Amino acid sequence: MFPYAKRFLALFLSTIIIVLAAFNLPSLSANKTEILWDTWGVPHIYSKDTPNLFQAFGWAQTKSHGNLILKLYGQARGKAAEYWGINYLESDQYVRTMGIPERSQKWYQEQSPQMRQYLDAFARGINDYVLQHPQEIDEELKLVLPITGTDILAHLQRVIHFHFITNPQSVSSLQTIAPQGGSNAWVIAPKKSVNNKAILLANPHLPWSDFYLWYEAQLTSPGINLYGAALVGIPVLSIAFNDHLGWTVTLNPIDGADIYQLTLKDEGYLLDGEVKKFETKTEKIKIRQTNGSYTELQIGFKKSTHGVIIAQEIDKAYALRVAGLDHFHGLEQLLEMGKANNLEQFEEGLKQLQIPLFNFLYADQQGQIFYLFNALVPKRSQGDWDYWQKIIPGETSETLWTDYHNYEDLPRLANPKTGWLQNTNDPPWTSTYPSILEAKNYPTYLAPPSLEYASNILRSQQSIKQLNESDKLSVEDVINAKFSSKLLMADRILEILISTTKALANPIGIEAAKVLEKWDRQTNADSRGAVLFMLWAVTLESKGIFSRPWNPQNPLETPAGLADINTAVGVLEGIAA
């Protein structure tokens, strides 16, 4: 594995290509922890024991992104306005309302003694770096110091539960709004690989900023040899490979957060015909002023059986219920998965279900490939996927979920005959094609029912078609496919757009048609046709582009056709002018 890993090191954060063979380790000093930085700024950390490994990883992350990490931890404490002023008040209100600071303390106490030791070591590495290199950190950010293990868990909880499972936009609008970004992942079995070895493609698509930033590293100590990436400020790798296996993650469409509408009565709310009292509490948020003084804002919280109250009207209130807040061993699960030697051991880690979302795609040295739609899926007594995307009636406990589906209930697939697995944030039913997993065999609320619900159906279809139509793939083939800039939308509608525009014979339209005719349907940086087509598509999108909607009888070729030809041509001429 090591020759390939080194060869493609620079591609990791946009693409990880792993050919699963063995790689060798440098010899370790018995009493030494060291960090070797490669030419790409990636730390390779070698330690005599795991606590020192975590400490060095915290130190290395702080060297690379210290200011960002301290800011993120300050926000996760719900004290950013106290440190940096009123611009962070909204963030603090969200964090406090969601109960992140208090819950993170409970999470810390629930960690195993060993995991608390690792968290404290990672925090110590952060503090040590700032102490040793104070000039590298902005003075205003040092207000957050010292960092503790609790801060790390608060940051983890803020990111995973309150920006991926739900997010401030969904909470404020009382509707489901998908988080930013997305990802692609491929797993190729040896039977479909030129070198007869499994290939894993990890291609995360997250914004290159804030808590979405990936941090690449190699971590080595007795019993651990991992290369991969963690979200910045997180002490464990989320995407990684070891001597025996590798895995990646993509964001999956799950319903892990529900908003309940409550009927208010007598200063409480109705549940099963009885009036229930709210739990209430108040907190003070300190706000730093420009002159260095502070003001205080007192905020109150209400909590129902369903969850925290996020909005209230005269006779209604809205409560948020989030899955997984009682599952706090996600970091330990990831660490255990990273120590696995084979699929059986890897699945033992997955079965803990401490990580509340993300697809996992896996390949190993033995040639096995695997896909899991991983999620803490609430057990619900009624309703399908569409029902649970809406505001849920909260007057009856019939809609109030209290437990989760177990591992055996989740869609998963090992070693399909097709020789490949993929995910592009689409539902699990198209993890390979022709489909093996079928929505009809699972609860209707577990996941979206079809490819039509994919966050970007054309991206998903292109991924499936590339894999389905290819023969054996080499590593180079996989890289080229990943970096392909071909637009599937152009294949669907470009010919009719060009022919209709030419037929109308308007001079500006004819010039635009000539540009599109010469275009190779690739979005390269120097492509005039790509710029013209994309401006046209973005402008037209709100009006509807396709005339034929997605059809389950033709799932990889629809939607297609041009909905309103006259409008389409008019928009093209307007863009060209």
C-alpha positions as CSV (number, residue, x, y, z in Angstrom):
1,M,0.0,0.0,0.0
2,F,2.8,2.4,0.9
3,P,4.1,3.1,-2.6
4,Y,0.6,4.0,-3.8
5,A,-0.2,6.1,-0.6
6,K,3.0,8.1,-1.1
7,R,2.4,8.5,-4.8
8,F,-1.0,10.0,-4.3
9,L,-0.4,11.8,-1.1
10,A,-1.1,15.2,-2.6
11,L,-4.5,14.1,-3.7
12,F,-5.8,12.9,-0.4
13,L,-8.2,15.6,0.6
14,S,-9.8,15.7,-2.8
15,T,-9.3,12.0,-3.5
16,I,-7.8,9.1,-1.6
17,I,-6.8,6.2,-3.7
18,I,-5.9,3.1,-1.7
19,V,-4.7,-0.1,-3.3
20,L,-4.9,-2.6,-0.5
21,A,-1.5,-4.3,-0.1
22,A,1.1,-4.0,2.7
23,F,3.3,-1.1,3.7
24,N,6.3,-1.0,6.0
25,L,6.9,1.1,9.1
26,P,10.1,2.9,10.1
27,S,11.6,1.5,13.3
28,L,10.5,3.3,16.5
29,S,12.6,4.4,19.3
30,A,11.4,2.8,22.6
31,N,11.3,6.1,24.4
32,K,10.6,8.6,21.7
33,T,7.6,10.3,20.1
34,E,8.4,12.1,16.8
35,I,6.5,14.0,14.1
36,L,7.9,13.9,10.6
37,W,6.4,16.5,8.3
38,D,6.4,15.6,4.6
39,T,6.6,18.2,1.7
40,W,2.8,18.5,1.7
41,G,2.7,19.6,5.3
42,V,1.2,16.2,6.5
43,P,2.4,15.0,9.9
44,H,3.6,11.4,10.2
45,I,3.5,10.7,14.0
46,Y,5.3,7.8,15.6
47,S,4.9,7.2,19.3
48,K,6.0,4.7,22.0
49,D,2.4,4.6,23.3
50,T,-1.1,5.7,22.5
51,P,-1.5,8.6,25.0
52,N,1.7,10.2,23.6
53,L,0.3,9.6,20.1
54,F,-2.8,11.6,20.9
55,Q,-0.8,14.3,22.5
56,A,1.4,14.7,19.5
57,F,-1.7,14.7,17.2
58,G,-3.2,17.6,19.2
59,W,0.2,19.4,19.0
60,A,0.4,18.8,15.2
61,Q,-3.2,20.0,14.5
62,T,-2.5,23.1,16.5
63,K,0.7,23.8,14.6
64,S,-1.3,23.6,11.3
65,H,-4.6,25.2,12.4
66,G,-4.3,26.5,15.9
67,N,-6.3,29.7,15.5
68,L,-9.2,27.8,13.9
69,I,-9.2,25.0,16.5
70,L,-9.3,27.5,19.4
71,K,-12.1,29.4,17.8
72,L,-14.1,26.2,17.2
73,Y,-13.7,25.1,20.8
74,G,-14.7,28.5,22.1
75,Q,-17.9,28.3,20.0
76,A,-18.6,24.8,21.3
77,R,-18.4,26.1,24.9
78,G,-21.1,28.6,24.1
79,K,-18.8,31.4,25.2
80,A,-17.7,32.8,21.9
81,A,-19.5,36.1,22.5
82,E,-17.7,36.4,25.9
83,Y,-14.4,36.0,24.1
84,W,-14.9,37.8,20.8
85,G,-18.1,40.0,21.0
86,I,-21.6,40.2,19.8
87,N,-21.1,38.7,16.4
88,Y,-21.0,35.3,18.1
89,L,-24.1,35.8,20.1
90,E,-26.3,33.8,17.7
91,S,-23.8,31.0,17.8
92,D,-23.8,30.9,21.6
93,Q,-27.6,31.0,21.8
94,Y,-27.8,28.0,19.5
95,V,-25.1,26.0,21.4
96,R,-26.7,26.8,24.8
97,T,-30.2,26.1,23.6
98,M,-29.1,22.7,22.3
99,G,-27.5,22.0,25.7
100,I,-24.1,21.2,24.2
101,P,-21.8,22.5,27.1
102,E,-23.7,20.7,29.8
103,R,-24.1,17.5,27.8
104,S,-20.4,17.4,26.8
105,Q,-19.5,17.2,30.5
106,K,-21.8,14.2,30.9
107,W,-20.3,12.6,27.8
108,Y,-16.8,13.1,29.2
109,Q,-17.7,11.3,32.4
110,E,-19.2,8.4,30.4
111,Q,-16.0,7.8,28.5
112,S,-13.9,4.8,29.4
113,P,-10.9,5.7,31.6
114,Q,-8.6,5.0,28.7
115,M,-10.6,7.3,26.3
116,R,-10.6,10.1,28.9
117,Q,-6.8,9.7,29.0
118,Y,-6.6,10.0,25.2
119,L,-8.9,13.1,25.2
120,D,-6.8,14.8,27.9
121,A,-3.6,14.0,26.0
122,F,-4.9,15.5,22.8
123,A,-6.0,18.6,24.8
124,R,-2.6,18.7,26.4
125,G,-0.9,18.7,23.0
126,I,-2.9,21.7,22.0
127,N,-2.1,23.6,25.2
128,D,1.6,22.6,24.9
129,Y,1.9,23.9,21.4
130,V,0.5,27.3,22.3
131,L,2.8,27.5,25.4
132,Q,5.8,26.6,23.2
133,H,4.9,28.8,20.3
134,P,2.7,31.7,21.6
135,Q,3.6,33.9,18.7
136,E,1.8,31.6,16.3
137,I,-1.6,32.1,18.0
138,D,-3.7,35.3,18.0
139,E,-3.9,36.9,21.4
140,E,-7.7,37.0,21.4
141,L,-7.9,33.3,20.8
142,K,-5.7,32.5,23.8
143,L,-8.7,33.4,26.0
144,V,-10.0,29.9,25.3
145,L,-7.1,28.2,27.0
146,P,-6.6,25.8,28.6
147,I,-8.4,23.3,26.4
148,T,-9.9,20.2,28.2
149,G,-11.2,16.8,27.1
150,T,-14.7,18.2,27.5
151,D,-14.0,20.9,24.9
152,I,-13.2,18.2,22.4
153,L,-16.5,16.3,23.0
154,A,-18.4,19.6,22.9
155,H,-16.9,20.3,19.5
156,L,-17.6,16.8,18.2
157,Q,-21.2,17.1,19.4
158,R,-21.7,20.5,17.8
159,V,-20.4,19.4,14.5
160,I,-22.0,15.9,14.2
161,H,-25.3,16.3,16.0
162,F,-26.1,20.0,15.5
163,H,-24.7,20.7,12.1
164,F,-24.9,17.4,10.2
165,I,-27.9,15.7,11.8
166,T,-29.7,19.0,12.2
167,N,-28.4,22.5,11.8
168,P,-29.2,26.1,12.7
169,Q,-31.0,26.7,9.4
170,S,-33.4,23.8,9.9
171,V,-34.0,24.9,13.5
172,S,-34.8,28.5,12.7
173,S,-37.0,27.7,9.7
174,L,-38.7,24.7,11.3
175,Q,-38.0,22.6,8.2
176,T,-35.4,20.1,7.0
177,I,-32.5,21.8,5.2
178,A,-29.6,19.6,4.1
179,P,-26.1,20.4,5.4
180,Q,-23.4,21.8,3.1
181,G,-21.2,19.6,1.0
182,G,-21.4,15.9,0.0
183,S,-19.0,13.1,-1.0
184,N,-18.3,10.4,-3.5
185,A,-17.0,7.0,-2.6
186,W,-16.1,3.9,-4.8
187,V,-15.0,0.4,-3.8
188,I,-13.7,-1.9,-6.6
189,A,-13.4,-5.6,-6.0
190,P,-10.3,-7.5,-7.3
191,K,-12.5,-9.1,-10.0
192,K,-13.0,-5.7,-11.5
193,S,-9.5,-4.4,-10.8
194,V,-6.6,-4.6,-13.3
195,N,-4.1,-5.6,-10.7
196,N,-6.5,-8.0,-9.0
197,K,-6.5,-5.9,-5.7
198,A,-9.3,-4.0,-4.1
199,I,-9.4,-0.3,-4.7
200,L,-11.0,2.3,-2.4
201,L,-11.8,5.8,-3.5
202,A,-12.5,8.4,-0.9
203,N,-13.6,11.8,-2.2
204,P,-15.1,14.0,0.5
205,H,-16.8,17.2,-0.8
206,L,-16.9,19.5,2.2
207,P,-16.2,23.3,2.3
208,W,-12.6,24.1,2.8
209,S,-13.1,26.1,6.0
210,D,-14.5,26.1,9.5
211,F,-15.3,22.8,11.2
212,Y,-15.7,21.1,7.7
213,L,-11.9,21.2,7.2
214,W,-10.2,17.8,6.9
215,Y,-6.8,17.2,8.5
216,E,-4.6,14.6,7.0
217,A,-2.1,12.5,9.1
218,Q,-0.4,9.2,9.8
219,L,-0.7,7.9,13.3
220,T,1.5,5.1,14.5
221,S,2.0,3.5,18.0
222,P,2.0,-0.1,19.2
223,G,-1.2,-1.6,17.9
224,I,-2.1,1.4,15.7
225,N,-0.9,2.2,12.2
226,L,-3.4,4.5,10.5
227,Y,-3.2,7.0,7.6
228,G,-6.1,9.1,6.8
229,A,-8.0,12.3,7.8
230,A,-10.0,13.7,10.7
231,L,-12.2,16.7,10.8
232,V,-10.1,19.5,12.3
233,G,-10.2,19.5,16.1
234,I,-11.2,15.8,16.2
235,P,-8.6,13.4,17.7
236,V,-9.5,10.3,15.7
237,L,-9.3,9.6,12.0
238,S,-12.7,9.3,10.3
239,I,-11.4,8.2,6.9
240,A,-8.4,5.9,7.0
241,F,-6.5,2.8,6.1
242,N,-4.1,0.5,8.0
243,D,-2.0,-2.4,7.0
244,H,-5.0,-4.6,6.3
245,L,-8.0,-2.5,5.3
246,G,-9.4,0.9,4.5
247,W,-12.7,2.8,4.7
248,T,-14.3,6.0,3.8
249,V,-17.5,7.8,4.7
250,T,-20.2,9.8,2.8
251,L,-23.0,11.8,4.2
252,N,-26.2,9.7,4.1
253,P,-29.8,10.9,3.9
254,I,-31.2,10.0,7.3
255,D,-34.0,11.4,9.5
256,G,-32.2,11.8,12.8
257,A,-33.9,15.0,13.9
258,D,-37.7,15.6,14.1
259,I,-39.7,18.7,15.0
260,Y,-42.8,18.2,17.0
261,Q,-45.7,20.6,17.2
262,L,-47.1,20.8,20.8
263,T,-50.4,22.2,21.9
264,L,-50.0,24.6,24.8
265,K,-52.4,24.5,27.8
266,D,-52.2,25.9,31.4
267,E,-48.5,26.9,31.1
268,G,-47.7,23.3,29.9
269,Y,-48.4,21.2,26.8
270,L,-50.8,18.3,26.0
271,L,-49.5,14.8,25.7
272,D,-52.0,11.8,25.6
273,G,-54.8,14.1,26.9
274,E,-52.8,15.2,30.0
275,V,-51.1,18.5,30.7
276,K,-47.4,18.1,31.1
277,K,-45.1,20.8,32.6
278,F,-42.1,22.1,30.8
279,E,-38.6,21.7,32.3
280,T,-37.2,25.3,32.5
281,K,-33.9,26.9,33.2
282,T,-32.1,30.2,32.6
283,E,-28.5,31.0,31.7
284,K,-26.5,34.2,31.3
285,I,-24.4,34.8,28.2
286,K,-21.6,37.3,28.7
287,I,-21.0,39.6,25.7
288,R,-17.7,41.3,25.2
289,Q,-17.9,44.9,24.2
290,T,-15.5,46.8,21.9
291,N,-14.0,48.6,24.9
292,G,-13.3,45.4,26.8
293,S,-16.2,45.6,29.2
294,Y,-19.1,43.0,29.3
295,T,-22.8,43.0,29.2
296,E,-25.0,40.0,30.1
297,L,-28.0,38.5,28.3
298,Q,-30.3,36.2,30.2
299,I,-31.9,33.5,28.1
300,G,-34.4,30.9,29.1
301,F,-34.9,27.4,27.9
302,K,-37.9,25.1,27.9
303,K,-37.8,21.3,27.4
304,S,-40.7,18.9,26.8
305,T,-40.7,15.1,26.8
306,H,-39.9,15.4,23.1
307,G,-36.9,17.7,23.4
308,V,-35.9,21.3,23.6
309,I,-38.4,24.0,22.6
310,I,-37.0,25.9,19.6
311,A,-40.0,28.1,18.8
312,Q,-43.3,29.2,20.4
313,E,-46.5,30.8,19.2
314,I,-49.6,31.8,21.2
315,D,-51.0,28.3,21.5
316,K,-48.3,26.2,19.9
317,A,-44.7,25.3,20.6
318,Y,-42.2,23.3,18.6
319,A,-39.8,20.8,20.1
320,L,-36.6,19.3,18.6
321,R,-35.7,15.7,19.1
322,V,-32.2,14.6,18.0
323,A,-31.0,11.0,17.6
324,G,-27.8,9.8,19.2
325,L,-27.4,12.2,22.1
326,D,-27.3,9.2,24.4
327,H,-24.6,7.5,22.3
328,F,-21.3,9.0,23.3
329,H,-18.6,6.5,22.3
330,G,-18.2,7.4,18.7
331,L,-14.5,8.3,19.0
332,E,-13.7,5.0,20.7
333,Q,-15.7,3.1,18.0
334,L,-13.6,4.8,15.3
335,L,-10.4,3.9,17.1
336,E,-11.5,0.3,17.4
337,M,-12.4,0.1,13.7
338,G,-8.9,1.5,12.9
339,K,-7.3,-1.5,14.7
340,A,-9.3,-4.1,12.8
341,N,-7.5,-6.6,10.6
342,N,-10.4,-7.9,8.6
343,L,-14.1,-7.3,7.8
344,E,-15.4,-9.4,10.7
345,Q,-13.4,-7.3,13.2
346,F,-14.4,-4.1,11.4
347,E,-18.1,-4.9,11.6
348,E,-17.7,-5.6,15.3
349,G,-16.8,-2.0,15.6
350,L,-19.6,-0.8,13.4
351,K,-22.2,-2.9,15.4
352,Q,-21.7,-0.6,18.4
353,L,-23.7,2.1,16.5
354,Q,-22.1,4.9,18.4
355,I,-21.8,7.0,15.3
356,P,-25.2,8.4,14.4
357,L,-24.9,8.8,10.6
358,F,-22.6,8.4,7.5
359,N,-22.3,5.6,5.0
360,F,-19.3,3.4,5.4
361,L,-17.5,1.9,2.4
362,Y,-14.8,-0.6,3.0
363,A,-12.1,-2.7,1.2
364,D,-9.4,-4.9,2.5
365,Q,-6.2,-6.8,1.6
366,Q,-8.2,-10.0,1.2
367,G,-10.3,-8.4,-1.6
368,Q,-13.5,-8.0,0.4
369,I,-15.6,-5.0,-0.2
370,F,-18.5,-3.7,1.9
371,Y,-21.1,-1.0,2.2
372,L,-23.2,0.1,5.3
373,F,-26.0,2.6,5.5
374,N,-24.9,3.5,9.0
375,A,-27.4,5.4,11.1
376,L,-29.2,5.6,14.5
377,V,-32.6,5.2,13.0
378,P,-35.5,5.8,15.4
379,K,-38.1,3.0,15.6
380,R,-41.3,4.7,14.5
381,S,-44.8,3.4,14.8
382,Q,-46.1,5.1,11.7
383,G,-45.4,7.3,8.7
384,D,-43.0,7.0,5.7
385,W,-40.0,9.1,4.7
386,D,-42.0,12.0,3.4
387,Y,-44.2,12.1,6.6
388,W,-41.2,12.4,8.9
389,Q,-39.7,15.3,6.9
390,K,-42.6,17.5,8.0
391,I,-43.6,18.8,11.4
392,I,-44.9,15.9,13.5
393,P,-48.0,16.1,15.7
394,G,-46.8,16.0,19.3
395,E,-50.0,15.5,21.3
396,T,-49.7,11.7,21.3
397,S,-46.9,9.4,22.4
398,E,-47.7,7.3,19.3
399,T,-45.3,9.6,17.3
400,L,-42.7,9.9,20.0
401,W,-39.8,7.5,19.3
402,T,-37.6,6.3,22.2
403,D,-35.5,3.5,20.7
404,Y,-33.3,2.8,17.6
405,H,-33.1,0.1,15.0
406,N,-30.3,-2.4,15.6
407,Y,-27.4,-3.1,13.3
408,E,-29.1,-6.0,11.6
409,D,-32.0,-3.7,10.5
410,L,-29.7,-1.4,8.4
411,P,-29.0,-1.7,4.7
412,R,-25.6,-3.3,4.1
413,L,-24.0,-5.2,1.3
414,A,-20.8,-7.3,1.0
415,N,-19.0,-8.5,-2.1
416,P,-21.8,-8.0,-4.7
417,K,-21.5,-9.9,-8.0
418,T,-21.2,-6.6,-9.8
419,G,-17.7,-6.1,-8.3
420,W,-18.3,-2.6,-7.1
421,L,-20.0,-0.4,-4.6
422,Q,-20.6,3.4,-4.6
423,N,-22.2,6.2,-2.8
424,T,-22.7,9.8,-3.9
425,N,-25.1,10.8,-1.0
426,D,-27.8,8.9,-2.8
427,P,-30.1,6.4,-0.9
428,P,-28.7,3.0,-0.2
429,W,-30.7,1.2,-3.0
430,T,-28.2,2.2,-5.6
431,S,-25.0,1.2,-3.7
432,T,-24.5,-1.1,-6.7
433,Y,-26.4,-1.7,-9.9
434,P,-28.5,-3.5,-10.9
435,S,-29.8,-2.9,-7.4
436,I,-29.5,-5.6,-4.8
437,L,-30.8,-3.7,-1.7
438,E,-34.5,-2.8,-2.2
439,A,-36.5,-0.2,-0.3
440,K,-39.5,-2.5,0.0
441,N,-37.6,-4.7,2.4
442,Y,-37.0,-2.0,4.9
443,P,-39.2,0.4,7.0
444,T,-40.6,3.1,4.7
445,Y,-39.2,5.8,7.0
446,L,-35.6,4.5,7.1
447,A,-34.3,6.2,4.0
448,P,-35.6,8.0,0.9
449,P,-37.4,5.5,-1.3
450,S,-35.6,5.9,-4.6
451,L,-32.8,7.5,-6.5
452,E,-35.1,10.4,-7.3
453,Y,-34.4,11.7,-3.8
454,A,-30.6,11.9,-4.3
455,S,-29.2,15.3,-3.4
456,N,-27.7,15.5,-6.9
457,I,-29.2,12.8,-9.1
458,L,-27.0,13.5,-12.1
459,R,-23.8,13.1,-10.0
460,S,-25.2,9.8,-8.7
461,Q,-26.2,8.6,-12.1
462,Q,-22.8,9.5,-13.6
463,S,-21.1,7.6,-10.8
464,I,-23.2,4.5,-11.3
465,K,-22.9,4.6,-15.1
466,Q,-19.1,5.0,-15.0
467,L,-18.8,1.9,-12.8
468,N,-21.5,-0.1,-14.5
469,E,-20.2,0.5,-18.0
470,S,-16.5,-0.1,-17.3
471,D,-14.6,-3.3,-17.6
472,K,-11.5,-3.8,-15.3
473,L,-10.3,-0.6,-13.7
474,S,-6.7,0.5,-12.8
475,V,-5.8,3.0,-10.2
476,E,-5.2,5.5,-13.0
477,D,-8.6,4.8,-14.4
478,V,-10.2,5.5,-11.0
479,I,-8.3,8.8,-10.6
480,N,-9.2,9.9,-14.1
481,A,-12.9,9.1,-13.5
482,K,-12.9,11.0,-10.3
483,F,-11.4,14.0,-11.9
484,S,-13.6,13.8,-15.0
485,S,-15.3,17.1,-15.7
486,K,-17.9,15.7,-18.0
487,L,-21.4,17.1,-17.5
488,L,-24.1,14.5,-17.8
489,M,-26.8,17.2,-18.0
490,A,-25.3,18.3,-21.3
491,D,-25.7,14.8,-22.7
492,R,-29.4,14.9,-21.8
493,I,-30.4,18.3,-23.3
494,L,-27.6,19.9,-25.3
495,E,-28.6,18.6,-28.8
496,I,-32.1,19.9,-28.6
497,L,-31.0,23.2,-27.2
498,I,-28.5,23.7,-30.0
499,S,-30.9,22.6,-32.8
500,T,-33.8,24.8,-31.6
501,T,-31.6,27.8,-31.1
502,K,-30.3,27.5,-34.6
503,A,-33.7,27.0,-36.0
504,L,-34.9,30.3,-34.6
505,A,-32.1,32.0,-36.5
506,N,-31.5,34.9,-34.1
507,P,-27.9,36.1,-34.7
508,I,-26.9,36.1,-31.0
509,G,-28.5,32.6,-30.6
510,I,-26.6,31.3,-33.6
511,E,-23.3,32.5,-32.1
512,A,-24.2,30.8,-28.8
513,A,-25.1,27.6,-30.6
514,K,-21.7,27.6,-32.4
515,V,-19.9,27.9,-29.1
516,L,-21.9,25.0,-27.7
517,E,-21.4,22.8,-30.8
518,K,-17.6,23.1,-30.4
519,W,-17.8,22.4,-26.7
520,D,-16.6,18.9,-25.6
521,R,-19.1,18.9,-22.6
522,Q,-16.2,19.1,-20.1
523,T,-16.0,21.8,-17.5
524,N,-12.4,22.7,-18.0
525,A,-11.0,26.0,-16.8
526,D,-10.5,27.4,-20.4
527,S,-13.8,26.2,-21.7
528,R,-16.1,28.9,-23.2
529,G,-18.8,26.4,-23.7
530,A,-18.8,25.2,-20.1
531,V,-19.2,28.8,-18.9
532,L,-22.0,29.5,-21.3
533,F,-23.8,26.3,-20.5
534,M,-23.5,26.5,-16.8
535,L,-24.7,30.1,-16.6
536,W,-27.7,29.1,-18.7
537,A,-28.4,26.1,-16.5
538,V,-28.2,28.0,-13.3
539,T,-30.4,30.8,-14.6
540,L,-33.0,28.4,-15.9
541,E,-33.0,25.9,-13.0
542,S,-35.6,27.7,-10.9
543,K,-38.0,27.6,-13.9
544,G,-37.4,23.8,-14.4
545,I,-35.1,22.3,-16.9
546,F,-36.3,18.8,-17.7
547,S,-39.5,17.9,-19.5
548,R,-39.5,14.2,-18.4
549,P,-39.1,13.5,-14.7
550,W,-37.2,10.7,-13.1
551,N,-38.7,7.4,-14.1
552,P,-38.1,4.2,-12.0
553,Q,-38.4,2.2,-15.2
554,N,-35.5,4.1,-16.7
555,P,-33.6,5.1,-13.6
556,L,-30.2,6.1,-15.0
557,E,-31.4,8.1,-18.1
558,T,-34.1,10.3,-16.5
559,P,-34.8,13.1,-15.9
560,A,-34.3,14.2,-19.5
561,G,-35.7,16.5,-22.2
562,L,-36.1,20.2,-22.3
563,A,-39.2,21.5,-20.5
564,D,-39.8,24.9,-22.0
565,I,-37.9,25.3,-25.3
566,N,-38.9,28.9,-25.9
567,T,-37.8,30.0,-22.4
568,A,-34.6,27.9,-22.7
569,V,-33.6,29.6,-25.9
570,G,-34.5,33.0,-24.6
571,V,-32.4,32.5,-21.5
572,L,-29.4,31.3,-23.6
573,E,-29.7,34.3,-25.9
574,G,-29.8,36.6,-22.8
575,I,-26.7,35.0,-21.3
576,A,-24.8,35.2,-24.6
577,A,-25.7,38.8,-25.1
